[in-house]
Amino acid sequence: MNAYIYLAIAVTAEVIGTTALKAVEGFSKPIPLALTVLGYGVAFWMLSLVMKSIPVGVTYAIWSGLGIVLISIASLFIYGQKLDLPALLGIGLIISGVLVIQLFSGASGH
Protein backbone atom coordinates (compact mmCIF):
# COMPACT_ATOMS: atom_id res chain seq x y z
CA MET A 1 0.00 0.00 0.00
CA ASN A 2 1.15 3.56 -0.68
CA ALA A 3 2.86 5.34 2.24
CA TYR A 4 0.57 8.35 1.80
CA ILE A 5 -2.49 6.16 2.32
CA TYR A 6 -0.93 4.92 5.57
CA LEU A 7 -0.24 8.53 6.48
CA ALA A 8 -3.87 9.51 5.82
CA ILE A 9 -5.00 6.64 8.05
CA ALA A 10 -2.52 7.76 10.75
CA VAL A 11 -3.80 11.33 10.63
CA THR A 12 -7.43 10.20 10.76
CA ALA A 13 -6.79 7.83 13.67
CA GLU A 14 -4.90 10.52 15.59
CA VAL A 15 -7.71 13.03 15.05
CA ILE A 16 -10.25 10.51 16.35
CA GLY A 17 -8.07 9.69 19.35
CA THR A 18 -7.34 13.29 20.25
CA THR A 19 -10.93 14.42 19.76
CA ALA A 20 -12.16 11.59 21.99
CA LEU A 21 -9.51 12.44 24.61
CA LYS A 22 -11.44 15.56 25.66
CA ALA A 23 -14.46 13.38 26.48
CA VAL A 24 -12.48 10.87 28.59
CA GLU A 25 -12.94 13.05 31.72
CA GLY A 26 -10.13 11.60 33.81
CA PHE A 27 -10.52 8.04 32.50
CA SER A 28 -14.11 7.92 33.77
CA LYS A 29 -15.73 7.41 30.35
CA PRO A 30 -14.88 4.00 28.84
CA ILE A 31 -16.04 4.56 25.26
CA PRO A 32 -14.05 7.77 24.68
CA LEU A 33 -11.09 6.13 26.44
CA ALA A 34 -11.28 3.13 24.11
CA LEU A 35 -11.46 5.46 21.08
CA THR A 36 -8.44 7.38 22.36
CA VAL A 37 -6.32 4.27 22.94
CA LEU A 38 -7.39 2.67 19.66
CA GLY A 39 -6.90 5.90 17.72
CA TYR A 40 -3.37 6.45 19.00
CA GLY A 41 -2.51 2.77 18.57
CA VAL A 42 -3.57 2.77 14.94
CA ALA A 43 -1.90 6.14 14.32
CA PHE A 44 1.49 5.00 15.61
CA TRP A 45 1.23 1.65 13.82
CA MET A 46 0.55 3.43 10.52
CA LEU A 47 3.33 5.96 11.19
CA SER A 48 5.79 3.11 11.65
CA LEU A 49 4.83 1.87 8.18
CA VAL A 50 5.02 5.36 6.65
CA MET A 51 8.54 5.91 7.94
CA LYS A 52 9.81 2.98 5.90
CA SER A 53 9.64 5.20 2.83
CA ILE A 54 9.10 8.82 3.92
CA PRO A 55 11.70 10.57 6.13
CA VAL A 56 10.72 10.94 9.78
CA GLY A 57 10.85 14.76 9.74
CA VAL A 58 8.57 15.02 6.73
CA THR A 59 6.23 12.37 8.11
CA TYR A 60 5.93 14.16 11.43
CA ALA A 61 5.46 17.58 9.83
CA ILE A 62 2.57 16.34 7.70
CA TRP A 63 1.02 14.21 10.46
CA SER A 64 1.13 16.90 13.12
CA GLY A 65 0.23 19.76 10.78
CA LEU A 66 -2.82 18.08 9.31
CA GLY A 67 -3.75 16.77 12.75
CA ILE A 68 -3.79 20.29 14.20
CA VAL A 69 -5.99 21.57 11.39
CA LEU A 70 -8.44 18.66 11.49
CA ILE A 71 -8.66 18.58 15.29
CA SER A 72 -9.41 22.31 15.29
CA ILE A 73 -12.23 21.73 12.81
CA ALA A 74 -13.57 18.72 14.73
CA SER A 75 -13.48 20.69 17.99
CA LEU A 76 -15.50 23.46 16.39
CA PHE A 77 -18.28 21.08 15.34
CA ILE A 78 -18.20 18.60 18.23
CA TYR A 79 -17.37 20.83 21.21
CA GLY A 80 -18.31 24.28 19.89
CA GLN A 81 -14.77 25.60 20.36
CA LYS A 82 -14.38 28.80 18.37
CA LEU A 83 -11.21 29.94 16.62
CA ASP A 84 -10.28 33.61 16.54
CA LEU A 85 -8.51 35.36 13.67
CA PRO A 86 -4.95 34.70 14.93
CA ALA A 87 -5.78 30.99 15.33
CA LEU A 88 -7.20 30.85 11.81
CA LEU A 89 -4.13 32.63 10.43
CA GLY A 90 -1.87 30.18 12.26
CA ILE A 91 -3.79 27.23 10.85
CA GLY A 92 -3.43 28.77 7.40
CA LEU A 93 0.33 28.95 7.91
CA ILE A 94 0.41 25.30 9.00
CA ILE A 95 -1.46 24.28 5.84
CA SER A 96 0.95 26.40 3.78
CA GLY A 97 3.91 24.71 5.42
CA VAL A 98 2.60 21.22 4.69
CA LEU A 99 1.97 22.23 1.07
CA VAL A 100 5.49 23.65 0.70
CA ILE A 101 6.97 20.40 2.01
CA GLN A 102 4.83 18.31 -0.31
CA LEU A 103 5.20 20.40 -3.42
CA PHE A 104 8.73 21.72 -3.24
CA SER A 105 10.87 19.69 -0.85
CA GLY A 106 13.08 16.94 -2.20
CA ALA A 107 12.95 15.41 1.29
CA SER A 108 9.28 14.48 0.94
CA GLY A 109 10.10 11.10 -0.56
CA HIS A 110 8.29 11.42 -3.88
C-alpha positions as CSV (number, residue, x, y, z in Angstrom):
1,M,0.0,0.0,0.0
2,N,1.1,3.6,-0.7
3,A,2.9,5.3,2.2
4,Y,0.6,8.4,1.8
5,I,-2.5,6.2,2.3
6,Y,-0.9,4.9,5.6
7,L,-0.2,8.5,6.5
8,A,-3.9,9.5,5.8
9,I,-5.0,6.6,8.0
10,A,-2.5,7.8,10.7
11,V,-3.8,11.3,10.6
12,T,-7.4,10.2,10.8
13,A,-6.8,7.8,13.7
14,E,-4.9,10.5,15.6
15,V,-7.7,13.0,15.0
16,I,-10.3,10.5,16.3
17,G,-8.1,9.7,19.4
18,T,-7.3,13.3,20.3
19,T,-10.9,14.4,19.8
20,A,-12.2,11.6,22.0
21,L,-9.5,12.4,24.6
22,K,-11.4,15.6,25.7
23,A,-14.5,13.4,26.5
24,V,-12.5,10.9,28.6
25,E,-12.9,13.1,31.7
26,G,-10.1,11.6,33.8
27,F,-10.5,8.0,32.5
28,S,-14.1,7.9,33.8
29,K,-15.7,7.4,30.3
30,P,-14.9,4.0,28.8
31,I,-16.0,4.6,25.3
32,P,-14.0,7.8,24.7
33,L,-11.1,6.1,26.4
34,A,-11.3,3.1,24.1
35,L,-11.5,5.5,21.1
36,T,-8.4,7.4,22.4
37,V,-6.3,4.3,22.9
38,L,-7.4,2.7,19.7
39,G,-6.9,5.9,17.7
40,Y,-3.4,6.4,19.0
41,G,-2.5,2.8,18.6
42,V,-3.6,2.8,14.9
43,A,-1.9,6.1,14.3
44,F,1.5,5.0,15.6
45,W,1.2,1.7,13.8
46,M,0.6,3.4,10.5
47,L,3.3,6.0,11.2
48,S,5.8,3.1,11.6
49,L,4.8,1.9,8.2
50,V,5.0,5.4,6.6
51,M,8.5,5.9,7.9
52,K,9.8,3.0,5.9
53,S,9.6,5.2,2.8
54,I,9.1,8.8,3.9
55,P,11.7,10.6,6.1
56,V,10.7,10.9,9.8
57,G,10.8,14.8,9.7
58,V,8.6,15.0,6.7
59,T,6.2,12.4,8.1
60,Y,5.9,14.2,11.4
61,A,5.5,17.6,9.8
62,I,2.6,16.3,7.7
63,W,1.0,14.2,10.5
64,S,1.1,16.9,13.1
65,G,0.2,19.8,10.8
66,L,-2.8,18.1,9.3
67,G,-3.7,16.8,12.8
68,I,-3.8,20.3,14.2
69,V,-6.0,21.6,11.4
70,L,-8.4,18.7,11.5
71,I,-8.7,18.6,15.3
72,S,-9.4,22.3,15.3
73,I,-12.2,21.7,12.8
74,A,-13.6,18.7,14.7
75,S,-13.5,20.7,18.0
76,L,-15.5,23.5,16.4
77,F,-18.3,21.1,15.3
78,I,-18.2,18.6,18.2
79,Y,-17.4,20.8,21.2
80,G,-18.3,24.3,19.9
81,Q,-14.8,25.6,20.4
82,K,-14.4,28.8,18.4
83,L,-11.2,29.9,16.6
84,D,-10.3,33.6,16.5
85,L,-8.5,35.4,13.7
86,P,-4.9,34.7,14.9
87,A,-5.8,31.0,15.3
88,L,-7.2,30.8,11.8
89,L,-4.1,32.6,10.4
90,G,-1.9,30.2,12.3
91,I,-3.8,27.2,10.8
92,G,-3.4,28.8,7.4
93,L,0.3,29.0,7.9
94,I,0.4,25.3,9.0
95,I,-1.5,24.3,5.8
96,S,0.9,26.4,3.8
97,G,3.9,24.7,5.4
98,V,2.6,21.2,4.7
99,L,2.0,22.2,1.1
100,V,5.5,23.7,0.7
101,I,7.0,20.4,2.0
102,Q,4.8,18.3,-0.3
103,L,5.2,20.4,-3.4
104,F,8.7,21.7,-3.2
105,S,10.9,19.7,-0.9
106,G,13.1,16.9,-2.2
107,A,13.0,15.4,1.3
108,S,9.3,14.5,0.9
109,G,10.1,11.1,-0.6
110,H,8.3,11.4,-3.9
